[in-house]
């Protein structure tokens, strides 16, 4: 009888360790998503300032500015909906719009020399780099989480307590490919 109790105790302890490891992985995914969310909000707040600065110099480029603001809105809506897939698509459009905006800004020497524009361009570029870094951490956390809940014996605990796969933050081929500067100026 004592041997059976010891075996049951060891199984319970092993199950508790597996459960706690799965919880840690799930919470790490949430933390990494929150880190991306903070950066997206910061960029969201900076974009109107950049567009306003550009409007003063780029009177004939309203379409480019409009596209950036529409893409900003789509990113915000995707964030609020919590859809990682939609956020990936909206991010692709916003990054393309920003690339177009910065390329068009090259045609305006006064704008390029403007201290506010330079500051905002550096700030947004820095945020873009940070988002890319955090995206990498997030996807690695998702990958670790998804592997663990699919492996035996973790899958038993994961199924018992309804642990679910997390969704990778992926981007379109268009965003991953190199930007054609020639196409931006045509």
C-alpha positions in Angstrom: 0.0 0.0 0.0 2.9 2.4 0.8 4.5 1.7 -2.5 1.2 2.6 -4.4 0.9 5.9 -2.4 4.6 6.8 -3.2 4.0 6.0 -6.9 0.8 8.1 -6.9 2.6 10.9 -5.1 5.4 10.9 -7.6 3.0 10.9 -10.5 1.1 13.8 -9.0 4.3 15.7 -8.4 5.4 15.0 -12.0 2.1 16.2 -13.3 2.3 19.4 -11.2 5.8 20.1 -12.6 4.5 19.6 -16.2 1.5 21.8 -15.5 3.6 24.6 -14.0 6.0 24.5 -17.0 3.1 24.8 -19.4 1.7 27.7 -17.5 5.1 29.4 -17.6 5.3 29.0 -21.4 1.8 30.3 -21.9 2.5 33.3 -19.7 5.7 34.0 -21.6 3.7 34.1 -24.8 1.4 36.7 -23.2 4.3 38.7 -21.9 6.0 38.8 -25.3 2.7 39.8 -27.0 2.3 42.6 -24.4 5.8 43.9 -25.3 4.8 44.1 -29.0 1.6 45.8 -28.0 3.4 48.5 -26.1 5.6 49.3 -29.1 2.7 49.3 -31.5 0.9 51.8 -29.3 4.0 54.0 -29.1 4.3 54.0 -32.9 0.5 54.5 -33.2 1.0 57.7 -31.2 4.0 59.0 -33.2 2.5 58.5 -36.7 0.0 61.4 -36.6 2.9 63.7 -35.6 5.0 62.5 -38.6 2.1 63.0 -41.0 1.3 66.5 -39.7 5.0 67.4 -40.1 5.0 66.0 -43.7 1.7 67.8 -44.6 3.4 71.2 -44.2 5.9 70.3 -46.9 4.2 67.7 -49.1 1.1 69.4 -50.4 0.9 67.2 -53.5 1.5 63.9 -51.7 -1.8 63.6 -49.8 -2.4 60.1 -51.1 0.7 58.8 -49.5 -0.2 60.4 -46.2 -3.7 59.1 -46.4 -2.5 55.5 -47.0 -0.2 55.7 -43.9 -3.1 56.9 -41.7 -5.5 54.3 -43.0 -2.9 51.6 -42.4 -2.4 52.9 -38.9 -6.2 52.6 -38.3 -6.2 49.0 -39.6 -3.3 48.1 -37.2 -5.2 49.6 -34.3 -8.4 47.7 -35.2 -6.4 44.4 -35.5 -4.8 45.0 -32.1 -8.2 45.6 -30.5 -9.7 42.5 -32.1 -6.7 40.4 -30.8 -6.3 38.7 -34.2 -2.6 37.9 -34.8 -3.3 37.1 -38.4 -5.1 40.4 -39.1 -2.4 42.3 -37.2 0.3 40.7 -39.5 -1.6 41.8 -42.6 -2.2 45.3 -41.3 1.4 45.6 -40.2 2.5 44.7 -43.7 0.4 47.5 -45.2 1.7 50.1 -42.6 5.3 49.2 -43.2 4.8 49.5 -46.9 3.1 52.9 -46.4 5.9 54.1 -44.2 8.5 53.0 -46.8 6.6 55.0 -49.4 6.4 58.0 -47.2 10.1 58.0 -46.4 11.0 57.5 -50.0 8.7 60.4 -51.1 10.2 62.6 -48.4 13.6 62.3 -50.2 12.1 64.6 -52.8 11.6 67.4 -50.3 14.9 68.8 -49.1 13.2 71.2 -46.7 11.3 68.4 -45.1 14.4 66.2 -44.8 16.2 69.1 -43.1 13.3 69.7 -40.6 14.3 68.8 -37.1 10.9 67.4 -36.2 10.8 65.2 -39.2 14.3 63.9 -38.5 13.4 63.2 -34.9 10.1 61.4 -35.8 11.7 59.4 -38.6 14.5 58.2 -36.2 11.9 57.5 -33.5 9.6 55.5 -35.8 12.5 53.6 -37.4 13.7 52.7 -33.9 10.3 51.5 -33.0 10.1 49.4 -36.2 13.4 47.8 -35.3 12.2 47.1 -31.7 8.9 45.6 -33.0 10.9 43.3 -35.3 13.0 42.2 -32.4 10.0 41.6 -30.1 8.2 39.8 -32.9 11.1 37.4 -33.0 10.9 36.8 -29.2 7.1 36.4 -29.5 7.3 33.8 -32.3 10.0 31.9 -30.4 7.8 31.8 -27.3 4.9 30.6 -29.4 7.0 27.9 -31.0 8.2 26.6 -27.6 4.7 26.7 -26.2 3.2 24.8 -29.2 5.9 22.2 -29.2 5.5 21.5 -25.5 1.7 21.1 -25.7 2.1 18.7 -28.6 4.8 16.5 -27.0 4.1 13.4 -24.9 3.6 13.5 -21.8 3.0 17.2 -21.7 0.1 16.8 -24.2 -1.9 14.8 -21.6 -1.7 17.7 -19.1 -2.3 20.3 -21.9 -5.4 18.5 -23.1 -6.7 18.0 -19.6 -6.4 21.7 -18.7 -7.3 23.0 -22.2 -4.0 24.6 -23.1 -4.2 25.8 -26.7 -1.7 26.5 -29.5 -0.7 30.2 -29.8 -0.7 31.9 -33.2 2.6 33.0 -34.8 2.8 36.6 -35.9 3.6 36.2 -39.6 3.9 38.6 -42.5 3.2 38.5 -46.2 5.9 37.7 -48.8 5.6 41.4 -49.9 6.9 42.6 -46.5 9.7 40.0 -46.3 11.0 40.7 -49.8 13.5 43.6 -50.5 11.9 47.0 -51.3 12.4 48.2 -54.8 13.5 51.8 -54.5 13.0 52.3 -58.3 9.3 51.3 -58.0 8.8 53.7 -55.1 9.8 56.6 -57.3 7.8 55.7 -60.4 
